[in-house]
Amino acid sequence: MPVVVVESPAKAKTINKYLGNDYTVLASYGHVRDLPPKNGSVLPDNDFEMLWEVASDSKKHIKAIVDALKNDNELILATDPDREGEAISWHLTEALTNRKAIKKDTPVSRVVFNAITKTAVTEAMKNPREVDAPLVEAYLARRALDYLVGFNLSPVLWRKLPGAKSAGRVQSVCLRLIVEREMEIEKFRPQEYWTVKALLQTPRGQTYEARLTTLAGDKLDKFSIADETQAEMAVQAINSRDLTVTAVEAKPGSRNPSPPFMTSTLQQEASRKFGMGAKQAMGCAQRLYEAGLITYMRTDGIDMAPEAVSGARDAIKAKFGNKYVPSSPRIYKNKAKNAQEAHECIRPTDMMVDTAAAKIMDGDQRKLYDLIYKRTMASQMEAARFERTAVDVASSDGQVVLRANGQVMLFDGFIAVYEEGKDDQQDKVVDDDDKRLPQITQGEAADKKKIDPEQHFTQPPPRYTEATLVKRMEELGIGRPSTYASIVTTIQDRGYVEKDKNRLIPQDKGRLVTVFLSHYFSRYLEYDFTADLENQLDEVSAGDADYKEVLGRFWRDFSAAIAETADLRIGEVLEKINDVLSPHLFPPNEDGTDPRLCPNCGAGRLSMRTARAGGAFIGCSNYPECRYTRPFGPPNPEAEASAIPPDGKLLGEDAGDEIRVFKGRFGPYVQRGQVTEDNKKPPRTGVPADWDPEGIALADALKLLELPRLIGTHPEDGVNVWANLGRYGPYIKHAENTSFKGGTNANLETVEDVWTVGMNRAVQLLAEKVASRGNRGKAAVPIRELGEHPEAGGPVNIFDGKYGPYVKWEKINATIPDTVEPADLTMAQAVDLIDERAAKSGKKVKKKAAPKKKAAAKKPAAKKPAAKKKPAAKKTAD
């Protein structure tokens, strides 16, 4: 049986159904090798040699493939049909060759399919090829570039900008977009303007709204009516005149559907409609792809296969009728940057399978499939047809003209299924397109019922959402389908950006990194430079450029830029950042005084300072004589009063000792006294997680510093019983002294119990804890038994756990979704839950039937090796 390798166990399970027992399908669990996260993994001076390392988790997966190849000397690589998939196949080939599992006579082939369906998989098996060398070289170039930037630029940040974490090739450019947008918002000054709206009535008593467009014979623009006085004059001008309908113009209009999804548009629409982040959307799409429900989800392409177009048209006809099917199929032009990395659009594999028929258990996956299904259907439907009407109402002297707009939908077309969401629309006063107008005849009078002036202010550009950020990156040519989600996720994980109400807000450390890089590495943050480098990498994947030449050109200039920062002094860097961020850090005072003058000593100048533990803050130049500090960012008197500076916030004194609260590496804590040569470890106690460290009072700090609290001696053995706060919350301890070695712990319900719990309650809790230990090892009783696992053997049962019902097989516990009743759960659903949980935890569900058949087929020659392999198979299942 040839050995087929894919990335994930879920994908392996689906493919195995189509290939049957003639193949052994195994999962690599993603990449099996990577560059070690240390200097020297890429060697520019040695022709960019890359030193790869097999991940510890991957060794067992490689071993499983090695063992399988001992029984059948043929390898088929069926990883994903993109650059990353090609790289995984290449890594597998290299790793297996190093393990001598691939020999000179081992046939190795590469197959790709854009959808995991029986037709696509079986057809791919008929058309094997070799690993695509240009795609692999494009991967190597990207990986080397990202490594060289990260491992050379990040140390510069650590040395010159304490508190900064790291920098990346594309992530830093993406962060620049967000920071620059925030600066635009801060610099924005709203401008006032007015509009005038009239409620008019036809001779038949029907009303409609019209907007003033001409005043005193002049056509109005947005800012023509600048204030309330001018608006009132406009109202008087309308009220003083009789109005007549001077023109009624009706024009037919139509709207065509949006093209089917590619990666970026799917992420954008999932964000608009469901608030899904790019990472979440791609995770759901990955599960749908592996289940065989949609085509491959990382693509720049929007074209559809002819059979898919035909299937969509048949589904439209069946569900909506002939009038919704265009006379000829809609053809969408592929806009991929690189045709070799492009695939078909993201669409359902079977257009007759709608969301209900797909029977998807997971709620997010169900929503995403519904979105993909409807968008694909709509893309092949008839256009929506409208009749747009514009009515002009004017005075007889032509000094005043108002316009009413409206439309009537004549045929809904694709809108019956789907309508694309919209991004932010700024400064939009009114939207008349969707209004319906009554019957209005040219020449008839328009009776004025109400005239309303409305005040408006221009709005700043909106903060990016993940959807608008991905859209902007795509417009600039930054990143590619496989990288959008990871880029947006990385800048959030590093704390450079936070998401609030679906908006991406740059944090202070993100501003610092951007300003530093913009000044000292400006070229590498330029949008054009990054986009051009992406195009060069596309040329590599197309076979039109040598990847080592691309790396050489980049490294020559980049290494020189790194070298130029060697002599930079931290003070010089901080002063440059002070100047650039001055409008943000030191905005002008209303009274005209110097905003950088220290409010504490009145002599020193405020500037940015850094502390290795606390990051950036604003401090006085007269330190240590003046210890004034405030948080990094614009002045905020309320926040400054409660903020904890890097050297701690003084709460007061007790017995001659200063009591301070600090923000430490492992969380906030209170401390008695200062660190000195004679007192290197002053008394400290962590602040409970549900306490506000910035609002803590002296009395609270003293209570914490008294811990652990001695409750008394245990009445049975005379050993001390203590109350304390620990890493996992409040607890009591039965131990002789405060070294707390050995003894028994029991949890307390609340932090306040630490100071209030008495001996009776403590003895009861300790007794209950000892009694609970006696129940360890006793098997829980299942609430329902489903039977034997159909593929791997062993009982599959349902239990009721602390966090709800779950399925248990072997050592794998899988939570049952809230949408499924345990009594209704089928064995097939249980197996899917087990497989999904096993994939997440890196475990493996191995079939028991396949090895038996193999041993039986080669009984005389394979009897001895088969006996050795059975224990290993059992161990894998465990």
NURO-151463 format. One line per field, with one value per residue (C-alpha): x, y, z. Coordinates in steps of 0.5 Angstrom, whole numbers, plus 500, padded with zeros to 3 digits. Example, Ala and Ser with C-alpha at 12.3 -4.5 7.8 and 13.67 -1.06 7.14 Angstrom:
<pts>
xx: (525|527) $
yy: (491|498) $
zz: (516|514) $
</pts>
This chain:
<pts>
xx: (500|503|504|500|502|498|498|493|489|482|485|488|481|477|482|483|475|476|482|480|485|489|493|496|494|498|499|505|502|504|511|516|522|524|530|532|530|537|543|546|541|541|549|549|557|556|551|545|546|540|540|534|532|526|521|521|513|515|520|514|510|516|518|510|512|519|515|510|515|519|512|511|517|513|511|506|506|499|500|496|496|500|507|507|504|510|515|512|513|520|522|519|523|529|528|526|532|536|533|535|527|527|532|535|529|523|518|517|511|507|500|495|488|484|478|478|472|473|473|479|483|482|484|490|493|493|497|503|509|515|516|516|523|521|515|520|525|520|519|526|527|521|523|530|528|524|529|534|530|527|534|538|533|530|536|537|531|532|539|536|529|528|522|521|519|521|520|518|519|512|509|512|510|503|504|506|499|495|500|500|492|492|496|491|486|490|491|484|480|473|470|462|457|450|445|437|432|425|419|414|407|404|397|395|397|403|410|417|424|428|435|437|442|442|441|441|442|449|450|452|458|459|461|457|453|458|454|447|446|447|443|437|438|437|431|428|429|425|420|419|418|413|415|414|416|420|423|422|427|427|432|433|439|442|447|452|454|460|465|466|471|478|482|482|475|473|477|474|467|467|470|464|458|461|466|471|478|483|486|479|476|482|481|474|475|481|476|471|476|479|472|471|466|470|475|482|482|488|488|488|484|477|475|471|472|467|464|463|459|455|453|452|447|443|442|440|435|432|432|429|427|430|429|435|439|443|443|450|455|459|466|471|478|483|487|492|499|502|499|503|501|493|488|480|476|473|467|463|465|458|453|447|449|447|448|442|444|452|450|456|456|460|457|462|464|456|456|462|460|453|457|461|455|451|457|458|451|450|456|452|446|442|443|438|434|432|429|432|428|431|426|427|423|425|422|420|426|431|434|432|432|431|432|429|432|429|429|424|427|424|427|432|436|442|440|435|441|446|449|456|457|460|466|466|463|465|462|456|450|444|443|437|438|434|428|421|418|410|407|410|408|412|409|405|406|410|407|412|410|417|424|430|437|442|448|454|462|467|469|476|478|476|481|482|478|482|477|479|487|487|484|489|495|492|491|499|501|504|503|500|494|497|500|495|492|499|501|495|495|502|502|496|500|506|502|503|496|490|483|477|470|473|478|485|488|496|499|505|510|507|508|515|517|514|517|524|524|521|527|533|530|526|527|524|518|516|510|513|519|516|511|517|520|514|514|521|519|513|518|522|516|515|522|524|529|534|532|539|540|534|537|544|541|537|542|547|543|540|546|549|543|544|551|550|546|552|554|547|546|540|539|540|534|530|530|529|522|521|521|517|512|512|504|502|506|506|500|500|497|491|495|501|506|511|508|515|516|516|510|513|520|518|525|526|524|519|522|521|525|525|525|527|521|516|517|517|514|515|520|523|530|532|532|534|533|526|522|516|514|507|505|507|502|499|498|492|491|486|490|497|494|493|498|504|511|517|520|513|508|509|503|505|510|509|514|519|519|516|510|510|506|510|508|513|514|510|504|503|506|507|513|516|522|527|532|539|546|544|536|536|530|525|518|514|507|503|496|490|488|481|484|486|493|493|487|490|491|496|491|490|498|499|494|498|504|502|501|501|496|497|490|492|494|490|486|488|495|497|500|500|494|495|491|495|495|498|499|492|488|487|488|489|496|496|504|509|512|512|517|510|514|509|503|496|493|485|482|478|473|474|481|477|477|484|483|476|477|476|479|473|472|479|479|473|476|482|478|474|481|484|477|477|484|481|477|482|483|476|473|467|461|459|452|451|455|456|460|466|470|469|476|481|477|476|469|467|463|459|461|458|464|466|465|459|458|464|466|471|476|482|486|482|476|472|467|460|458|452|448|448|444|448|442|442|450|451|458|460|459|463|469|469|470|475|479|478|481|486|489|489|493|498|495|494|488|490|486|487|484|489|495|492|490|497|500|495|497|505|504|510|515|513|511|517|517|509|510|515|510|504|506|508|501|498|502|500|493|494) $
yy: (500|507|512|518|524|530|536|534|528|531|531|524|521|525|522|515|515|516|512|506|500|501|506|508|515|519|526|530|535|541|543|538|542|549|554|554|560|562|566|562|559|562|564|569|569|561|562|563|556|554|550|546|542|537|539|535|534|532|526|521|523|522|516|513|515|512|505|505|506|500|496|499|503|508|515|520|527|530|537|543|546|552|555|552|546|545|547|541|536|538|538|531|529|532|529|522|522|524|518|513|512|514|510|511|506|509|513|519|524|530|530|536|538|544|540|534|530|523|526|531|526|520|525|528|521|520|526|526|530|532|537|544|547|554|554|551|556|562|559|559|566|568|564|567|574|574|570|575|581|578|576|582|588|585|586|593|594|591|595|602|601|598|595|593|586|585|587|583|584|585|586|592|595|593|596|602|603|602|607|612|612|613|620|622|621|625|631|631|637|637|642|644|644|644|641|643|638|639|635|636|634|632|635|628|628|624|626|626|628|633|636|643|643|650|657|664|661|657|650|648|644|640|646|652|652|653|655|656|663|661|655|659|664|658|656|663|663|656|658|665|662|657|651|647|640|642|635|628|623|616|612|604|601|595|592|586|581|581|575|569|569|569|569|577|578|572|575|582|579|575|581|585|580|576|580|574|576|573|568|565|566|562|556|555|555|550|545|546|545|538|536|536|542|548|548|551|557|560|563|570|567|569|564|558|551|550|544|549|554|549|546|553|555|548|550|557|554|549|553|560|558|560|568|568|564|569|567|566|564|570|570|573|575|572|578|573|576|570|565|559|560|562|557|557|561|559|556|549|543|541|547|542|542|548|550|545|539|540|539|542|542|548|554|559|554|553|561|561|556|559|566|562|558|564|569|563|562|570|570|566|570|575|582|586|591|598|604|610|617|624|629|637|642|649|656|660|665|659|661|655|648|642|635|628|621|614|608|602|595|592|585|583|578|576|580|575|571|575|582|584|588|595|598|605|611|617|624|621|625|622|616|617|611|606|611|610|616|617|619|625|629|635|641|640|644|642|644|645|641|642|645|642|645|640|641|636|635|632|625|623|617|611|606|600|593|587|587|594|593|586|590|596|591|588|594|596|589|587|580|574|570|565|571|576|572|571|578|581|576|577|585|583|578|582|587|593|593|592|590|594|593|590|596|596|601|602|601|606|600|600|607|607|601|604|611|608|604|609|614|609|603|608|604|597|600|604|601|601|597|592|591|590|585|581|582|579|573|572|572|567|562|563|561|567|570|566|566|567|573|576|575|577|584|585|583|587|594|591|589|596|599|595|596|604|603|600|607|610|612|611|618|620|615|617|625|623|619|625|630|626|624|631|632|626|626|633|637|644|647|651|657|657|654|650|643|639|643|639|640|638|641|647|646|640|638|632|627|619|614|607|601|594|592|597|599|607|612|620|622|629|631|633|625|623|630|630|623|626|620|619|614|614|618|624|627|624|627|622|616|619|620|612|610|605|608|604|605|603|607|610|608|611|608|603|602|607|603|605|601|601|597|595|592|586|581|576|581|587|586|590|591|593|597|598|594|595|592|589|588|585|581|586|583|582|579|579|583|578|578|581|587|593|595|602|603|599|603|602|598|593|593|592|586|583|583|580|574|568|568|563|561|556|549|543|540|533|534|540|542|549|551|557|562|565|567|563|562|559|563|563|557|554|550|545|545|546|553|558|554|550|544|538|538|539|544|546|552|558|561|568|572|575|568|569|574|571|563|560|554|550|551|550|543|542|544|540|534|534|535|528|525|527|524|517|517|518|512|511|510|515|512|514|517|514|508|509|503|501|506|504|505|504|500|501|504|511|513|520|523|529|533|539|544|540|533|530|524|520|515|512|518|523|527|532|537|536|543|546|546|538|534|528|524|525|525|519|515|519|525|523|520|527|530|525|526|534|534|529|533|539|536|532|525|520|516|510|505|497|494|496|493|486|486|488|482|477|479|478|472|468|474|479|475|477|484|485|482|488|493|491|494|500|501|500|505|510|509|510) $
zz: (500|498|504|503|507|509|514|519|522|520|513|513|515|510|504|507|506|499|498|502|504|498|501|508|510|515|518|519|523|519|518|521|521|522|523|531|534|535|532|526|523|517|514|509|509|507|501|505|508|513|518|520|526|527|532|538|537|530|531|533|527|522|526|524|517|517|520|514|509|511|509|503|499|496|498|496|498|498|503|501|494|496|497|505|502|497|503|508|502|501|509|509|503|506|513|511|506|512|516|510|510|502|498|491|489|493|488|491|488|489|488|489|489|490|494|498|494|492|485|486|490|485|479|483|484|477|475|480|479|483|488|485|486|485|490|495|493|494|501|503|501|505|511|511|510|516|520|518|520|526|529|527|528|534|538|536|539|546|546|544|546|553|553|546|544|537|530|523|516|514|521|522|516|518|525|521|518|524|528|522|522|530|529|523|528|533|529|526|527|526|521|522|516|516|511|510|509|508|508|502|501|494|492|494|501|501|504|501|504|499|501|499|493|490|494|491|485|487|487|494|496|503|506|503|509|515|521|524|522|514|516|518|512|508|512|511|503|503|507|503|497|493|491|484|482|476|474|475|472|472|470|470|474|476|481|479|484|488|485|489|495|495|502|503|501|506|512|510|510|516|520|517|518|524|528|526|526|521|525|527|520|517|522|521|513|515|518|513|507|511|512|504|504|501|496|499|503|501|494|490|485|484|478|478|475|469|473|479|475|472|479|481|476|477|484|483|478|483|489|485|478|471|472|477|472|467|460|460|466|469|468|473|472|476|480|483|484|481|477|480|487|485|486|484|489|495|494|496|493|492|490|492|499|503|510|513|508|511|518|521|528|530|530|527|522|520|519|515|510|510|508|503|500|499|496|491|489|488|484|478|479|475|477|481|477|480|477|480|481|482|483|483|487|485|487|481|481|481|487|491|489|493|490|492|491|491|488|487|486|480|481|487|483|487|493|494|497|499|499|501|507|507|511|514|510|513|513|509|511|508|504|499|495|499|500|496|493|492|486|484|477|474|475|481|487|493|500|505|512|515|514|518|519|521|524|522|523|519|522|523|519|522|526|522|523|521|515|513|515|510|505|505|506|499|496|497|495|502|505|501|502|507|511|512|519|522|521|524|530|531|532|537|541|542|545|540|538|542|539|542|539|533|532|532|537|537|544|546|545|538|537|540|535|529|530|532|525|521|523|523|518|514|508|510|513|506|503|496|498|502|496|491|495|495|487|487|491|487|481|485|485|478|476|474|479|483|491|493|489|492|499|497|495|501|506|503|505|511|514|513|516|522|523|523|529|533|535|537|544|548|550|542|541|546|544|537|539|544|538|533|539|542|539|542|549|550|547|548|555|554|558|553|558|556|556|557|564|570|574|580|581|576|573|569|563|561|557|555|559|559|565|563|567|566|559|557|562|562|567|570|567|574|577|582|586|582|582|578|573|569|565|557|553|553|560|564|571|573|571|574|581|581|576|579|576|575|581|585|588|595|599|606|612|617|623|619|613|606|603|596|590|584|577|577|572|574|577|582|589|595|599|605|605|599|596|599|600|607|605|598|599|603|605|599|597|591|590|589|581|583|587|583|584|582|587|593|600|605|610|604|603|610|611|605|608|614|611|612|617|623|625|630|632|629|635|633|632|635|628|626|621|616|611|605|598|593|585|585|590|597|601|608|610|615|616|622|620|614|610|608|606|606|609|607|602|602|597|600|596|597|598|604|607|608|614|617|616|623|626|625|618|617|620|616|609|611|613|606|602|605|604|597|596|598|592|587|582|583|576|574|572|564|563|557|553|546|544|541|537|530|527|533|538|545|549|547|553|555|562|566|568|572|565|562|558|554|550|553|549|551|554|550|553|548|550|547|544|547|541|542|547|550|549|541|540|535|535|528|531|537|533|530|536|539|532|533|540|538|533|537|543|538|539|534|533|529|526|528|522|517|521|521|514|512|517|514|507|508|513|512|511|515|521|525|524|525|532|534|531|535|541|538|535|541|545|539|541|548) $
</pts>
